[in-house]
Amino acid sequence: MAGLGFLATAGSFLVILATGDSWLPAARIAQMAVEAAQPILGNFASRGLLLVAFLVGILGAAYSAVVMLVLCYRMWSAIQDGQARTSPAQAVGFLFIPFFNLYWMFQVVWGYSVDYNKFIARHGLNVPQLPEGFFLTVNILFFGMIIPFLGLLVVMPTLFVLQIVVAAKVCDAVNALAAARSARAISAGAHA
């Protein structure tokens, strides 16, 4: 899972590099890097290779988006007991509503950590809690990407590191729930 996020982020960087949108600070820096490396790379950064990089980037970003939406659906379905703030379908579907999705991503990411911790407390499961503050921090840092220059400094740790850590923590949490439920079912069956 972590490798997929890295691949998609690298692909997104290639999209920025290939399009050359110089109004974006990251794209302008990438464009300057390609121009500086031109004598070393020769024709490597030719138009055809940049088109291929663009297509690979688009495919990587699309694949990553699908994987993250599936993860979002599955993580919310793991804690459905009638008291979660949203259903899995709502968690994914509302992310497609323009502007509302900026609010909704807090409910999906940070809200999941809050609801997950409440779920394990309600059911008395002996599994590690999710760090709510960390999940909130990732959401807040996402908005730092719109700040020129600072956005470039925030994009790298957010996309390369923090989102990969969030995905890993969510996968571990969902797997821990499944293990705790099966252990509980086995012990209940032994006492019956």
Legacy VTK file of the C-alpha trace (Angstrom):
# vtk DataFile Version 3.0
C-alpha trace
ASCII
DATASET POLYDATA
POINTS 192 float
0.000 0.000 0.000
2.790 2.431 0.876
4.490 1.788 -2.455
1.305 2.697 -4.288
1.123 6.100 -2.632
4.757 6.762 -3.487
4.158 5.708 -7.097
1.131 7.973 -7.428
2.926 10.927 -5.866
5.872 10.438 -8.188
3.414 10.199 -11.073
1.742 13.431 -9.997
5.137 15.107 -9.919
5.720 13.858 -13.459
2.370 15.371 -14.494
3.471 18.733 -13.123
6.827 18.370 -14.814
5.305 17.415 -18.152
2.682 20.153 -18.247
5.162 22.864 -17.331
2.557 25.067 -15.663
4.977 27.760 -14.581
2.383 29.506 -12.388
2.746 26.616 -9.955
5.883 27.057 -7.843
6.577 23.315 -7.887
6.178 23.143 -11.656
8.426 26.158 -12.147
11.121 24.616 -9.946
10.806 21.304 -11.791
11.007 23.113 -15.118
14.158 24.939 -13.971
15.646 21.615 -12.834
15.005 20.062 -16.250
16.543 23.098 -17.976
19.587 22.915 -15.691
19.988 19.190 -16.323
19.541 19.530 -20.099
23.307 19.568 -20.856
23.786 16.433 -18.756
20.690 14.566 -19.885
20.873 15.567 -23.520
17.605 14.769 -25.275
16.228 12.743 -22.346
13.778 15.511 -21.474
12.419 15.693 -24.995
8.779 16.355 -25.760
7.999 12.674 -26.396
9.429 11.495 -23.092
7.594 14.226 -21.234
4.359 13.101 -22.876
5.045 9.551 -21.699
5.828 10.890 -18.223
2.554 12.814 -18.305
0.570 9.714 -19.246
2.326 7.584 -16.619
1.620 10.319 -14.066
-2.069 10.471 -14.961
-2.405 6.686 -14.756
-0.521 6.585 -11.453
-2.660 9.355 -9.980
-5.893 7.679 -11.159
-4.810 4.315 -9.764
-3.846 5.916 -6.465
-7.193 7.697 -6.232
-9.096 4.442 -6.761
-6.967 2.609 -4.173
-7.480 5.392 -1.617
-11.254 5.438 -2.232
-11.417 1.663 -1.738
-9.376 2.019 1.460
-11.727 4.771 2.637
-14.783 2.601 1.989
-13.303 -0.427 3.737
-12.036 1.465 6.765
-15.459 2.966 7.414
-17.213 -0.360 6.848
-15.012 -1.922 9.555
-16.534 0.252 12.319
-20.198 0.192 11.371
-22.227 -0.553 14.474
-24.940 2.074 14.097
-22.990 4.777 15.932
-20.397 5.811 13.326
-20.754 9.376 11.998
-21.119 8.200 8.403
-21.633 5.175 6.237
-18.912 3.861 3.934
-20.841 5.005 0.844
-21.276 8.521 2.255
-17.618 8.696 3.268
-16.565 8.067 -0.322
-19.438 9.738 -2.159
-19.285 13.083 -0.385
-15.614 13.417 -1.381
-16.870 14.087 -4.921
-18.912 17.172 -3.949
-16.918 20.283 -4.933
-15.929 22.585 -2.047
-17.878 20.462 0.445
-15.146 17.849 0.052
-12.699 20.250 1.721
-14.783 19.987 4.892
-15.652 16.355 4.336
-12.052 15.146 4.193
-11.755 16.143 7.867
-14.743 13.931 8.643
-13.352 11.062 6.595
-9.753 11.113 7.850
-9.699 12.738 11.283
-13.289 11.715 12.036
-12.395 8.115 11.323
-9.687 8.121 13.974
-12.134 9.587 16.491
-14.914 7.111 15.615
-12.473 4.191 15.532
-11.276 4.961 19.059
-14.882 5.280 20.276
-15.734 1.985 18.551
-12.980 0.029 20.279
-13.900 1.590 23.648
-17.606 0.729 23.191
-16.855 -2.859 22.290
-14.045 -3.331 24.809
-11.545 -4.412 22.187
-7.925 -4.681 23.220
-6.385 -3.072 20.127
-4.193 0.032 19.777
-5.940 3.361 19.370
-5.388 5.622 16.385
-3.573 8.919 17.101
-6.328 11.491 16.538
-3.932 14.445 16.672
-1.774 12.949 13.946
-4.763 12.415 11.656
-5.917 15.994 12.262
-2.405 17.285 11.518
-2.351 15.525 8.149
-5.646 17.184 7.217
-4.420 20.627 8.258
-1.125 20.236 6.395
-3.073 19.410 3.243
-4.294 23.019 3.189
-0.717 24.225 3.465
-0.192 23.134 -0.117
-2.042 26.200 -1.438
0.479 28.599 0.112
3.116 29.525 -2.493
6.639 28.245 -1.761
5.597 26.940 1.660
3.305 24.594 -0.222
6.296 22.998 -1.875
7.844 22.367 1.519
4.581 20.936 2.861
3.716 18.819 -0.193
6.686 16.502 0.100
6.271 15.400 3.731
2.487 15.309 3.387
2.279 13.229 0.233
5.387 11.105 0.552
5.456 10.414 4.265
2.383 11.396 6.243
-0.267 10.029 3.887
1.632 6.773 3.612
1.798 6.579 7.414
-1.945 7.322 7.668
-2.751 4.572 5.155
-0.501 2.131 7.019
-2.053 3.005 10.392
-5.567 2.587 8.973
-4.678 -0.798 7.460
-3.142 -1.919 10.751
-6.216 -0.691 12.660
-8.695 -2.479 10.390
-6.633 -5.678 10.526
-6.432 -5.423 14.336
-10.232 -5.141 14.479
-10.628 -8.258 12.357
-8.151 -10.180 14.526
-9.843 -9.035 17.754
-13.275 -9.995 16.437
-12.146 -13.450 15.361
-10.358 -14.008 18.691
-13.528 -12.970 20.529
-15.654 -15.291 18.354
-13.272 -18.197 18.980
-13.286 -17.638 22.762
-17.071 -17.268 22.776
-17.399 -20.524 20.830
-15.089 -22.326 23.275
-17.230 -21.242 26.244
-20.512 -22.207 24.622
LINES 1 193
192 0 1 2 3 4 5 6 7 8 9 10 11 12 13 14 15 16 17 18 19 20 21 22 23 24 25 26 27 28 29 30 31 32 33 34 35 36 37 38 39 40 41 42 43 44 45 46 47 48 49 50 51 52 53 54 55 56 57 58 59 60 61 62 63 64 65 66 67 68 69 70 71 72 73 74 75 76 77 78 79 80 81 82 83 84 85 86 87 88 89 90 91 92 93 94 95 96 97 98 99 100 101 102 103 104 105 106 107 108 109 110 111 112 113 114 115 116 117 118 119 120 121 122 123 124 125 126 127 128 129 130 131 132 133 134 135 136 137 138 139 140 141 142 143 144 145 146 147 148 149 150 151 152 153 154 155 156 157 158 159 160 161 162 163 164 165 166 167 168 169 170 171 172 173 174 175 176 177 178 179 180 181 182 183 184 185 186 187 188 189 190 191
